[in-house]
Amino acid sequence: MKKKLEYKTRGTCSRQVTVEVDDGVITACSFLGGCSGNTQGVASLVVGMKVDDAINKLRGIKCGFKDTSCPDQLALALEKIKD
């Protein structure tokens, strides 16, 4: 089943992450704002990954002194889209 989520990020330079999932596999991902090269890289790397694998790899990553990061916010979005 195809699902799409536009997730408002918190505590990061990016303002939103959009993710699409089909049968538990990430088919598209993009960030609005943030460090362009890093967010494009993360988004590109997760396409084709299983949702649970991406969550396990990205959850808890911090950016500098922040309690979260763009990858961590993506993991939170993926957790939400699983529901």
ABEGO torsion letter per residue (X at the ends): XBBBBBBBBBGBABABBBBBBBGGBBABBBBBEEBAAAAAAAAAAABGBBAAAAAAAABGBBBEABABBAAAAAAAAAAAAAX
